[in-house]
């Protein structure tokens, strides 16, 4: 089955103001995370007033980290030659690995400002995040960006906006499904075992499931990054290795600690 993607990336034009599908999906993901945290902070008896400040820190950490990730991980030559383009985020170019780093740094800054222990809220915070990531990938699909490799078969998506007439893997939708699957795993753990699992267990499950899946899905993407073309891994795969190893190390530490008890 072949689907032709000829979607106009602009949802609505009001004079000189243009509202893009990508922006709508991005905003929807942020709003979902905010409402999820507000509701579940209240249910757990956590101070709900912390969500507002936390959301501000994480939003800017996400945006800055994702942009700098695109700059340094995927297009360093272009942006170093055109540094003013770094500020033009409306032109597109946000990297999920950079977003993860930005979120972590923003959270650490927030913890220091509010004198909170790292593990206090982190297992709750990560639960809704895959939904926001899924929304971003759907936005990428509407924008005909982060495309997959040609299928060379009678299935896939033809991205007409790119002037193509052959089908590719809808890598954006593959990753969106991975994000929703990750959310399902995290939500199950949260609903059934929150408070019973070792600290940061849900966090590292998010890291393990998402980045391991991301490593595999990179084989379908037409995006190698600045690495040599004959290098066996893409930049996305290289950046996914360390998070997966950290998660495996955490699981090993948990098992060792359990055995000692």
C-alpha positions in Angstrom: 0.0 0.0 0.0 1.3 3.4 -1.0 0.2 6.7 0.6 1.0 10.0 -1.0 1.9 12.7 1.5 1.0 16.0 -0.1 0.0 17.6 3.2 0.3 21.4 3.4 2.5 22.0 6.5 0.5 25.2 7.2 -2.7 24.6 9.2 -4.0 28.1 9.0 -3.0 31.4 7.5 -4.3 34.7 9.0 -2.8 37.5 7.1 0.9 37.4 7.8 0.4 34.9 10.6 0.9 31.3 9.7 0.0 28.4 12.1 1.9 25.2 11.2 0.8 21.7 11.9 4.2 21.0 13.5 3.6 23.9 16.0 0.2 22.5 16.9 1.4 19.0 17.5 4.4 20.4 19.5 2.1 22.5 21.6 -0.3 19.6 22.1 2.5 17.4 23.5 3.6 20.1 25.9 0.1 20.7 27.1 -0.5 17.0 27.6 2.7 16.7 29.8 1.6 19.7 31.8 -1.9 18.5 32.5 -0.6 15.0 33.2 1.8 16.3 35.8 -0.7 18.7 37.4 -3.2 15.8 37.8 -0.7 13.3 39.1 1.2 15.7 41.4 -2.1 16.4 43.1 -3.0 12.7 43.3 0.3 11.9 44.9 0.1 14.7 47.3 3.1 16.6 45.8 3.1 20.4 45.8 1.2 21.2 42.6 2.7 24.7 42.6 6.0 23.2 41.6 4.7 22.1 38.2 4.6 25.6 36.8 8.2 26.4 37.6 9.3 22.9 36.5 7.4 23.3 33.2 9.2 26.5 32.4 12.7 25.1 33.2 12.0 21.9 31.1 10.5 23.8 28.2 13.5 26.0 27.7 15.8 23.0 28.4 14.0 21.1 25.7 14.0 23.8 23.1 17.7 24.9 23.6 19.0 21.4 24.0 17.1 20.1 20.9 18.4 23.1 18.8 22.0 22.7 19.9 21.7 19.0 19.3 20.8 19.7 15.7 23.6 22.2 15.5 26.4 20.0 16.9 25.3 16.5 16.2 23.9 16.7 12.7 24.8 20.0 10.9 27.9 21.5 12.5 29.5 22.7 9.3 26.4 24.5 8.1 25.6 26.2 11.4 29.2 27.2 12.1 29.3 28.8 8.7 25.9 30.5 9.4 25.7 31.0 13.1 22.8 33.4 13.0 20.7 30.4 11.7 21.1 28.8 15.1 18.5 31.3 16.5 16.0 30.7 13.7 14.3 27.7 15.2 11.2 28.4 13.1 13.2 27.1 10.1 13.2 23.7 11.7 15.9 21.5 13.1 15.5 20.0 16.5 17.3 16.8 17.6 15.8 14.4 20.2 19.1 13.4 21.7 19.9 17.1 22.3 16.4 17.5 23.8 17.2 14.7 26.3 20.4 16.4 27.3 18.7 19.8 27.6 15.9 18.3 29.7 18.4 16.7 32.1 20.5 19.9 32.5 17.3 22.0 33.0 16.1 19.5 35.6 19.4 19.6 37.5 19.3 23.4 37.6 15.7 23.3 38.8 16.7 20.8 41.5 19.5 23.0 42.7 17.2 26.1 42.8 14.5 24.2 44.8 16.8 22.0 46.8 15.1 18.8 45.8 16.6 15.3 45.5 17.1 14.0 41.9 15.0 10.9 42.4 12.1 12.7 44.2 9.9 13.4 41.1 11.9 12.1 38.1 10.0 8.8 37.8 6.7 10.7 37.5 8.2 13.4 35.2 9.3 11.0 32.5 5.9 9.1 32.1 4.2 11.6 29.8 7.3 12.7 27.9 7.0 10.0 25.2 3.6 11.3 24.2 5.2 14.8 23.5 7.9 13.0 21.5 5.2 11.2 19.5 3.5 14.5 18.7 6.7 15.9 17.4 7.2 13.0 15.1 3.7 13.3 13.7 4.6 17.0 13.1 7.7 15.8 11.3 5.5 13.6 9.1 3.2 16.6 8.2 6.4 18.6 7.4 7.8 15.8 5.2 11.1 15.8 7.2 13.2 13.1 8.9 12.2 10.8 6.0 12.9 7.1 5.7 14.9 5.2 3.2 13.2 4.2 -0.1 11.3 0.9 0.3 11.9 -0.3 -3.2 8.6 -2.0 -3.0 4.9 -1.3 -3.5 4.4 0.1 0.0 5.5 3.2 1.8 4.9 6.9 1.6 5.6 9.2 -1.4 6.6 12.7 -0.1 5.3 14.9 -2.9 6.5 18.1 -1.2 10.1 16.8 -1.8 9.4 16.4 -5.5 9.6 12.6 -5.3 7.6 9.9 -7.0 8.8 6.8 -5.1 7.8 5.4 -1.7 9.9 5.7 1.4 9.5 4.3 4.9 7.5 6.7 7.1 10.3 6.7 9.7 8.6 9.6 11.5 5.5 7.4 12.1 7.6 4.4 13.1 9.3 6.5 15.8 5.9 8.0 16.8 4.6 4.4 17.4 7.8 3.6 19.4 7.1 6.7 21.6 3.5 5.6 22.2 4.7 2.1 23.0 7.2 3.5 25.5 4.5 5.6 27.1 2.4 2.5 27.5 5.2 0.7 29.3 5.9 3.6 31.6 2.2 4.2 32.3 1.7 0.6 33.2 4.7 0.7 35.6 3.5 4.0 37.1 -0.1 2.8 37.7 0.8 -0.6 39.1 4.1 -0.2 40.8 4.9 3.5 41.5 6.4 3.8 45.0 7.2 0.1 45.0 10.0 0.0 42.5 13.6 1.1 43.2 14.1 4.8 42.7 14.6 5.9 39.1 13.4 2.6 37.8 10.8 4.2 35.5 13.4 6.7 34.3 15.8 4.1 33.2 13.1 2.0 31.7 12.2 5.0 29.6 15.9 5.4 28.6 16.3 1.7 27.8 13.1 1.2 25.8 13.2 4.4 23.8 16.9 4.5 22.9 17.1 0.8 22.1 14.1 1.2 19.8 15.6 4.3 18.4 18.8 2.5 17.6 16.9 -0.1 15.6 14.7 2.5 13.8 17.7 4.4 12.6 18.2 1.7 10.0 15.1 2.9 8.2 16.1 6.6 8.2 17.7 8.6 5.4 19.7 10.6 7.9 23.3 9.6 8.5 24.6 12.8 10.1 28.1 14.2 9.7 29.7 10.8 10.1 31.6 9.3 7.1 29.2 7.6 4.7 31.0 4.3 5.0 30.7 4.3 8.8 28.4 1.4 9.8 26.3 3.5 12.3 24.3 6.7 11.9 24.8 9.6 14.3 21.4 8.7 16.0 22.7 5.2 16.7 26.0 6.4 18.1 24.2 8.8 20.4 21.8 6.0 21.5 24.5 3.6 22.7 25.5 5.4 25.9 21.9 5.8 27.2 21.2 2.1 26.6 24.5 1.1 28.4 23.6 3.4 31.3 20.2 1.8 31.6 21.7 -1.7 31.5 24.2 -0.7 34.2 21.4 0.6 36.3 19.5 -2.7 36.0 22.7 -4.6 37.0 23.1 -2.3 40.0 19.5 -2.9 41.1 19.9 -6.7 40.7 23.1 -6.7 42.6 21.6 -4.6 45.4 18.6 -7.0 45.6 20.9 -10.1 45.8 22.8 -8.5 48.7 19.6 -8.0 50.6 
